[in-house]
Amino acid sequence: MHILQLNTGLFPDAQTVIAALRQATPAHRVDVVDIRRPDLQQSDWDGVIAAILAADLVVST
């Protein structure tokens, strides 16, 4: 399964979710996108959308 971890900074218990995703890494592909970066350009957002569409599961942290 292809899992996308979308770092949003919205969840106070994100570290617990991140730790669980790290354990899933051997069995599943986990990609991480950090959308908190202030320097994101339009082309970066296009990449975020493409990553979301390509994932089987999106997890926000």
C-alpha positions as CSV (number, residue, x, y, z in Angstrom):
1,M,0.0,0.0,0.0
2,H,1.2,3.5,-0.8
3,I,0.7,5.8,2.2
4,L,1.2,9.6,2.1
5,Q,2.0,11.3,5.4
6,L,0.9,15.0,5.0
7,N,2.6,17.1,7.7
8,T,0.2,19.9,8.5
9,G,1.1,20.8,12.0
10,L,-2.6,20.6,13.0
11,F,-2.5,17.6,15.4
12,P,-0.9,17.8,18.8
13,D,-0.3,14.0,18.9
14,A,1.4,13.8,15.5
15,Q,4.4,12.1,17.0
16,T,2.4,9.0,17.9
17,V,1.0,8.8,14.3
18,I,4.5,9.3,12.8
19,A,5.9,6.5,15.0
20,A,3.1,4.1,13.9
21,L,3.8,5.0,10.2
22,R,7.5,4.3,10.7
23,Q,6.6,0.8,11.9
24,A,4.5,0.3,8.7
25,T,7.4,1.2,6.5
26,P,8.7,-2.3,5.9
27,A,5.3,-3.5,4.7
28,H,4.1,-0.4,3.0
29,R,5.6,2.5,1.0
30,V,5.3,5.7,3.1
31,D,6.1,9.1,1.5
32,V,6.2,12.3,3.5
33,V,5.2,15.8,2.3
34,D,5.6,18.8,4.6
35,I,3.1,21.5,3.7
36,R,4.2,23.7,6.6
37,R,7.1,25.1,4.6
38,P,6.6,28.9,4.0
39,D,8.5,28.8,0.7
40,L,6.1,26.5,-1.2
41,Q,5.6,27.6,-4.8
42,Q,2.7,26.9,-7.1
43,S,4.7,24.0,-8.7
44,D,5.2,22.5,-5.2
45,W,1.5,22.5,-4.6
46,D,1.0,20.8,-7.9
47,G,3.3,18.1,-6.6
48,V,1.4,17.8,-3.3
49,I,-1.9,17.3,-5.3
50,A,-0.2,14.7,-7.4
51,A,1.1,12.9,-4.3
52,I,-2.3,12.9,-2.8
53,L,-3.9,11.5,-5.9
54,A,-1.3,8.8,-6.2
55,A,-1.6,7.6,-2.6
56,D,-3.9,4.7,-1.5
57,L,-4.1,6.4,2.0
58,V,-3.4,9.9,3.1
59,V,-2.6,10.5,6.8
60,S,-2.5,14.1,8.1
61,T,-0.2,14.9,11.0
